[in-house]
Amino acid sequence: MRLILMEKPLAAKTLVSQLFPSASMERRGRVPVFRYNDTVVVPLSGHIIDVDFPEEFGRWSLKHLYELIEAPIREKIVRWDIYSVLRGLKPSLVIIATDADREGEAIGLEVVKKIYKNIPAYRAWFSSLSKEELERAFSNLGKPRENLAEAAFARRDVDLLWGATLTRAISLVSNRRGRDFLSIGRVQTPTLALVVERELQIRSFKPETFYYVKVTFDGGFVGTTERTKKKEEAELWLHSITNRAKVVSFNKKKESIPRPKPFDTTTFLSEANRLLGLSPSKAMALAEELYMMGYITYPRTDNQTYPPEAKRYASMLKTLYGIEEIYQPSKGRKTEDHPPIYPVKPPTNLKDDLLRVYDLIARRFLATFYRDGIVERREAILSSGGIEIRVSGGIVLDRGWTKIYPRRIELQRVPELTGEVAIREKALSTSKTTPPPRYSPGDLVKEMERLGLGTKSTRQDIISKLYKRGYIEGRKRIKPTKLGENLYNILNALIPYLLSPEITANLEREMDLIERGKRRREDVLKETRKILKEYVDIILSNSQRIKEVVWHDIRDEDSAGQKKKPVGKRSRASRTFKTFKGKKASSRRKNKEL
């Protein structure tokens, strides 16, 4: 019997419909099992094996923090129903067909090592659930990539140690327990720092006022003088300008508006937030569903260069979206992981948000295969009463790809100018410098990528966690809550390294070395434990200061404006590490941090 391990039920259903359409399905409790001749397909629903500390470390205690740092990390079964089904099967061959990334490799290999250790195991690596891609993958099976999974296991162990130790330490010394604990995360905390530091920039910003003269010419186009901080100087210019202006120079040139690059994960999440108003976590959930239904390629990728077969799918969709012809696609960064995000079949039976996300991905895809836009830029300098007036604008010659994908081309329409032009109106105007804007969720995802915070798989989850913990607020523009700012302030004063993207950058280098077989997980954990001891020392020796700063201005209300509940006996859940692991046993862990 051949056993195929899939990651989630919907993906398994799609795979079976493509490769084994006459397969039967039976349920073993909540677990769907698909059978076709000598092939069985079982979805794992994410990790069925997780890690935790031994049971004696479930109780939060300051005096046991150092023991926690050195505590062994043990595996435990979290989906006994799936585990029991798998134990009852007796395959002669196992094929891992989970998502083709580090975490997917870990999900499949942990099952093989736990249950099917002595059975031959192979890997099917694919980037979409299209029939062609699946047939290619299952005709070219490889061996599991153990080092790839080992990197995921190392990240999981580091995040468990990091989050558990520092979260307990700072929560206990600040007397925030139960549901009000303070979570510290290797990526979460530096991301919070980005939001707080942007807010501090906004508060400290001192606007400057500039003055200039705005001139409206016959024909309705507008020009302006240069800017000055001196109002009197601008008023002099206003009085000097007459009712006519002489054209000193006029230039025009054609300029292309290059097509956008293909969607990688970060640009997709950012555009879904900007154009559809979807949070990064919601956009990723919808993209995952589209992938598992077989509509798009795998949505976790850093690649911006299509494989050759992508052009065939563009040809398939061009009539549906009303374009005449397709060209060679644009391209950006090329990586060795999955291809960019693009559709692999038309949108049948899709509606609501799924259809909106599909449509965005399809339009971006086709835009990368279409013509560049073309505009004619027009710049002029005019003079009136010895005062120079600048005019800029142009005309759109060909909208190109912007007919398919939402992109505004905002140009003032300026005619060809010669000789003299009549002035219709002139006025003194002012402008002020503005502070940097608060991050939108999409902007924050892009900034996290730029700084190497998190991965393409985890960034949206980190932002969601900051909302859930009450550290940030605002859906369109993000700002820190008082609690989030207080946490930032005390960490910045005592352990500023916890706020630095360097933490993640260092660990990513370690993970890459593990993936290449040049580093051992045990060595990374040993160094992590050493660092954590230093940080716990700092936290415990500054307990009173931490308590004062954390509770500053929020003694009576929590970050969400709710009345604080008195701190008393903790619930059973809060006495265990499960409180802030924050996931159902059946959910896949995507490197989620504490």
N, C-alpha and C positions, 0 to 999 in steps of 0.2 A: 504493500500500500504506500502511495505517495502522499505525504501531508504537506499542504501549503499553509504557511502562517501569514495571515494578513493583520494589518494594524487595527482596523475598525470595521464594524459590520457593514456600513454603507460601501466602503471600498471593496470589501469581500463580495458583496452583492453585485457590484459593477463588474469586477473581474470575472465572476462566474457567468454573468450574462454575456460577456464578450468571448470567453474561451469555452465555456461548458453550458450552453443555453438550455440543454435538456437535463441539467443536474436537479436532484431533489434536495429539499431542505427540511431538516427536522430540528426541533428545539430541545436542548438538554437544559431544562430550567430556563434561564435567561440567555443561554448561549446558543446562537444559530450554528448549525453544522451542515455544510453543503457536501453532497456526495455525487460523484460522477465516475462510474466504473471503478477503477482502483485508485481514484484521486479523492481526497478529503480536504476541504478548505475550512479553516477555523479562524475567525477574527479574534484577536487578543484584547481588544478594547484598551489599548495602551499597555503600560507596565502591569504585569500580573505579579511581579516581584519588586519590592521596594526595600529601602534601607532605613534603619533607625538605630538608636542606642538601646542597650539592654534595658529591661523593664525597670530596674532599680534606679535608673536616671530619669524616670518620668516626673518625679517631684522636683519643683523648682526650689533651689536652695543656694544661697550665696556661698556657703562653706563647701559645697560640692562642685563649684565651677571648675576648679583646676582638675578635678577628677573627670569631669565631663570632657575636657579638652583631650585627655588621654584615653577616653573610653573607646572600646572597640566598636566598629560599625558593622552591624549584622544585617543579613538579608532576612526578609519576612515575606510570606505569601499574602498578597492583598486582594487577590481575586481567586478564592478557593473554588468557586464554581467552574471557572475556566481551567484552573489547574487540575481539577478532578476529571474534566472531560479529556484533557490532554493525556493525563496519566492512564486513562482507559483505552487510548489508541495505541496500536502496535505498528508504527510505520517502519518501512525498510529504508525510507529516504525522506528527508525533511528539506523543504525549500523555504527560505526566509523571503517573504515578499512584502515586508513592511515598508514604510516610507524610506526612501533612499537617502538617508542622512545619518549623522552620528547617532541621534536618538533612536531612529528606527533600527539601526544596526544593533544597538544595545537592547532594545525591546525583544528582538528576535533571538539574539545570541544568549540572553539570560535564560530563555526557555530551553534552548538547545542544551546549554551547560547544566541546567537543573534537572531536566527530564530525559533528554535524548542524548546524553553525553557520548554514548558508544555507537550512535547511528550516523551514517554519512549525512552531512548537511551542506547545502548549496545556497547560492544567493541569486535571486532575480532582481536586476537593477533596472528600473524604468522611471521615466519622468512624466508619463501620462498614462491614463487607463484606457487609451484607445486600443482597439483590436490589434492594429499593426504594431504598436509599441509593445504590447504585452506578448504577442507572438514572437517578436524579435528577442525580448528579454528571456522568455522561457526556452528559446532555442539556443541561447548563449549563456547558460548558467555559469556562474563563477563560484569561487569559495567565499565564505563570509570574511569580512575585513575585521579581524579581531582587534587590531590596534585602533581602528575607527571607533569601535564600541568601547574600548578601554579608555579612550579620551572622554567619552560621555560618562562612563562610570566614575572617572576621576573628578569631573566637574560636579557630578551629583554628590560625591563624598565631601568635596571641599565646601560646597554650598550648605550641606547639612551641618558641618562643623562650624563654619563661619556664622551662619544665621542663628543656630541654636545657642552658641556660646555668647555672642555679643548681644543678641536679643534678650536672653535671660539676664545677663549682667546689667544692662542699662535699665531694663524694666524693673528689676528687683531693687536697685539702689534708688530709683526715682519713685518707687511705690506705685507703679502703674502695672496692675496685674489683671488677671482674668481677660475679659474682652478688651481692656484698655492697654494691653501690653504695647511696648514700643519695638517695632521690628527693625532690624538692621540687616541690610543685604549687600552683597558684594557689588551688585550693579544697581540695585534699588537706591542705595544711599547716594552714590555719585550723581544719579539722575535727579534726585531731589535737590542736590546742590546746584544743578543747572537752573532749576526753576527759581530757587531762592536767590541765587546770585543775579539772575536777570531782574528780579523784583528789586533788589538793592540798587542795581544800576538805574532803574526807573525812578526810584525815590530820590536818589542823589543827583539826578539830572537837573541842570539849570538851563532853561531855554534861553536862546538869544533871539532878539528881534531884528529883522532886516527890513529895509525899505527899498522900494523900487517903483518905477512908473509903468503902468500897464496901458498899452496903446492899442485901440481897436481901429483897423483900417477899413476903408470901403471894400466890400466883398466879405466882411465879417471875420477875417482872420486876425489874430492877435499877436503882438510882439511885446517884448519887455526890455527895459534898460537893465544894466547890471544892478547888483544889490549893494546896499551900503548900510552900515550900522547907524549912520548919522541921518536923522530925519530931515534936518535943514538942507543937507546936500540933495536929497531926493526931491524936496520941495522946489529947490532951484532948478533941477532938471525938468520938473513938471511945468514950471513957468517958462522955461526956455523953448520947449517943444511947441512948434507952430501947428498950423492946420494941414501941412503937407510934409512929406518926407521923400528924400531922394534915395533911389536904390544905389547903394555903393557896390554891392556884389550879390550875385545870385548863383547858387550851385545846385545841381541835381545829380543824383547817381542811383543806379539800381542796386538793390540790396536783397539778399535772400533771407528768408526766415527758415532756418534749418529744421528738418523734421525732428521730433523728439526721439530719444533713445528708447529701446524696448524696456518694458517693465521688469525691473528686479523687485525684490520684496519691498525695499524701503521706498522706492518711487511709487509703487502701487499703493502702499498704505498712506503715503502722504497725499496722493491725488484723490484717493477715495475719501479722505477726510476733507480736502479742499473742495471737491466738486460734488460729492454726495452727502457730506455732513456725517459720515460714518466714523465712529471711533476706530482707532487702529485694531483693537481687539475684535470688534464687530466685523470689520472689513476682512480680517484674517479668517474668522470663523466662516464667513460666507464663501471666501475663496477656497477654503479647505473643502467645504461642502460641494462646490462646483467641481473641484478636482476629483473627489470621491464618486461623483455622479458621472465622471468621464467627459466633462465639458471643457476643461482647461488643463494645462500642464501643472506640474507641482508648484505650489505658490511660495515655496521657500528657496530662494536662489539669489546669488550675487551676480549672476551672469547677465550681460546686456548684448550678447551676440547670438543670433539665431543659428540653429543647425540648418543644413540645406533643405530638409523636408518642410520647413516652416512656410516656404513660399507656396507650397501646394495648398495649405490651409488658407492662406491669404486669397488665393484664386477662388477657393470654394466660397468665401464670404463676400467677395467684392460686389457681386450682384445684389446681395441682400442689403448692403449698405450704400448702394447706388454710386459706386465709383467706376470710372471708365477703364482704367488700366493700372497695373501695379509695376513697380520698378524694383531695383535692387534695394534691400532694406538698409536703414540706418543701423549703426552699431556703436556700442560703447565698450565698457570693460568686458574682457573675456576671461572666464574662469573655467575650471574643469568640473564644476558641479553641474547642477541641472540647467537646462536652457532657460531663457527668459519666460515670463508668464504670457501665454497666448492661448486662444481657443483652438480646440481640435475637433469640434463638431458644432453645427448650428444650434441656436437656442430653442429647442422644442420643449414644451411643458415647463417653462420657467416663468415665474411671475414675481412681483413685488421686489424685495431687495436683492434676491438672487438674480433676477433679470437685470436690475440696474447695475450690479457689479459685473455681470457678464458683458453688458453693453459697454461699460467703461473699458474693460479689458480688450474687447473686440475693436473698439474705436481706436484705442492706442495702438493696437497691433496693426490695423490697416493704415493708420497715419504714418507708421514707420516705413511702409511700403509705397507711400504716395509721393507726389511732387513737393519740393520745397515751396513755400510761399514766396512771392516776389513783391516788393514795394519799391516805389521811387521816393527816396528821401530828398527833401528840398530845404535848403538853408539859405537865408538872406540876411544881409546887413543893410539897414537903412539909416539915414541921418536926417535929423530935424533940429534946427536951431543949434547945431553943433553937438547934439546929443545922439549917441549911437543906440539904435534899437535893433534887437535880434529877433528874427522870426524863424521858426522851424516847424516842419510838418511833412506832408507828402501825400501820395495817393497809393492805393492798393492796386497793383496790376494783376496779380493772381493770388487768390487766397490759398491755393494749394491744399496742403494737409489740414489747414484750419477749418475747411468745410466739413471735415469728418470729426475732428477732435476739438473740444471746446478750448479755444484760445482767442482772446480778444486782440485785435490789431487796432490800437487807438492812435490815430494820426490826425493832426489838424490839417484840414484841406487848404493848401496854399497854392494860388495860381502862379504862373510864370510871371516874374516881376521885372519890369524895365522902366527907365525914366523916373517919373515921380508918381507917388500914390497919395490919395487924399486920406487924411486922418478924420475918422468919424467921432472918436471919443478918446479922452486920456484921463487917467485917475491915479492918485497916489495909493499904493497897495503895500501891505505888510505880509511878512511870512515869519514863522518861528521855527527854530530847530526843534525836532521832536526826539524823545527818548526811544531806545530800541523797543519794539513791541513785545508783549508777552508771547510766549510760545503757544502756537496752536498744537493740538496733539500730533498733527502731521509734521509740523516744524520740529517738534521734540524728537520724533522718530529719526528724522534726517540728521539732527545734531548728535543723537546717540550713535548713529552709524559713523559720522565724521570722526567722533572721538573714540570709536571702538568700544562703546558701551553696549554690552549684551551682544546677541547674535540676531540674525534675520528671523530666527524662530522665537526669540524671547522678548524682543523690545516691546511689543504691544502688551504682553502680559505684565511686564514691569510697570508700565504706566498705569494699567488697571489696578495693580496692587497699591500704588501710591494713592489712588483715589480711595480704595477700600480701607486703607489704614488711616484715612483722614489727614494725610499730609499735604494734599493739593486739592484744589477745587476749580470750577469753571470749565465748561465743556468746550467752548469755542476758543477761549483764551485762558491759559492756565496760570494760576497764582498759588503761592503757598498758603496754607492755613497757619494760624498762630502756632499750633502744635508742630507742624513741619518746620517752621522757621526756628522755633526754640530748639528742636532737635539738631538742626543745622548749626545753630550758634554754639551749642555745647560741644559738638564734635569738632567744629572748626577751631575751638579754643584748646581742646585736649588731644584729639587724634585727627588732625586735618587729613592725614593720608586716607582715612576712610571715605573722604569726600572726593578723592581724586580718581579720574579715569585710569590712572596708571595701574590700579589694582586689577582691573579687568584686562588691560593690555598685557600685564605680566602673566596672568593666568592663561590667556589665549596663546601666548608663546609656549607656555608649558604644555597646553593641550595639543598644539601642533607638533611638538617634539614627541609626545606620547603617540600621536597618530602615526608618526614616521618611525616609531620604534626606537627613538633615541633617548627616551626618558621613562622612568617607572612611576606608576601611580603611587607606590609606597613612599618614594622620595618626596613627591609633591605634598603628600599629606603630612609628612614629618616636618617640612618647612612651614606648612600652614599652622600646625600645632604650636610651633615655636613662636610665630608671630602673634598668635592669639593669646598666649600667656602674657606677653608684653602689654597687649591692649587691656586685658582683664586687670592687670596690675594698675594701670592708669585709671580705669573706671572705678575700682574699689577704693583707691586712695583719694578720689575726688567725689565721693558719694554725695556729700552734703551740697556741694556746688552744683552737681548734676541735678539734684532734686529741685533746687531753687530755680535754675534756668528752665528746666522742662516745664515746671508748673507756673512760670511767670505769665500773668494775665489770663490764665485758663483754670484757675483754682475752682471756679464755680460752674464752668461750662466746658464741655469737650469741644474738639475741633469742628464738629458739625452743628454746634449751637444747642446741643441737648444737655439737659441738666445732668450733672455727674451723679452716678450711683455711688453710695458709700462703699468704700473698700472693705470687704469682709471676707468670709470664707469663700474660697474659689470653687467654681463648679468642678465636677469630675473631669470634664473636657479640658479645662484650663490648667489642670494639674499634670497634663501630659503634653508631650511634644506635638500631639496631633492638633492641638488648638491652632498653631500657626503654620502647619503644613498646608492647610487651606485647600484641600482637594478631596474629591470623592475617590474611593479606592479604585473605581473603574476608569478614572480619567488618566489620560496619558500625561506623564510629567515631561514638559518641554523645557528642561533645565530651569524650572521655576525656582526663584529664590525666596528666601525668608525675609 
